[in-house]
Amino acid sequence: MALLKGFEIEMYTGTPQGEIVGLSDKITRDLDGFMREPDSRNVEYVTQPSSSYENLLCGLLRPRRELRNYLHRLNNYTLIPGSTLSLEGSDHFFRSDPTNPYHDYIEQNYGTKVVTASVHINIGISDPEVLMRACRVIRMEAPLFLAMSASSPFLHGNTTGYHSTRWGIFPQTPDHVPLFASHDHHIQWVNEQLAAGKMQNIRHLWASVRPNGDRRPYDLNRLELRICDLVTDPIALLAITALLEARLIQIIKDPTIDPLIHSPFSPEELITLTMKNEMASATDSLDAKLQRWQDGSTIVARDWIAQIYQQVWSIAKEEGFSCFLSPVNKILREGNEAQQWLQLHKVGVDIQRVIAQAIVATQERETELENKICLSLRE
């Protein structure tokens, strides 16, 4: 039952010292496969859907290598890890396309709160009612995926009190998104938001999870997890994805896994619960104290993730991707990127140096994986 998977990756460009520089107009003009965001300082690429983790790994690395080579030729520019404007520039919006009216709306209404970098994980589910149920469950568990991926503890040269500043300040839109009881409920709700002007277009649904497809809200074929900060290490990203896929296979096989059936809370209470959990994860990530949707009990994010990992390990083993799931243990043991950066900062490494070291480490990791795995797959 291996599911199709793909990624939308947003990354910042800039100098090896960590200064973020807007280059998306040049990149999208000169390279195929890259898209603009409203602000020119980050750029997006999308991987081809695949059921194979090996193919996904190379699909993550190949565009990045091409982009790195281009940036280096341009003026020794590079790719910058993290999901917020860590060092500076959070007071200005740098438009990538001044003629785009949707970008006008985004700049005027949200400003630099949306100038973030992230990864959206898409996983294929063709039955729209199963997809809606999967979205309900993963909406309740999205804070766990944020906890593993947090990589934005800095903004404008300061610590913020968040591990994911990106999600802490991100304007979720519309401000109230229900748990969709059915595909019809989703269609009706989206059309109501569009008619009321609460959504500018069908893409203007910015929640932790949403159903996605080629003709939204009617033709839907995948779950899109939008909550994750940018995970620069492809092995860590694939581990997070493997946990999500194994959980989704479990949900698909067992129709009783559904917060609308097996929870003491009303749909409204569930939304309140998961929004509080999201903010707790944005603040403390793996150390966050969360409330379980199944019974309201309190659990540390790290422990809840470990419980789900134990539940779905046999599914991943049966489907042949348990080796990609196992690095979740390393994330739980060593912490996410935000926690590692904050630890360095705590012992006296200044923020600019933390980012500069992460730039080097990210590039070295990509080269190592390319040489070890993608070259051997091509031979």
Disulfide bonds with the S-S distance in Angstrom:
Cys58-Cys374 2.36
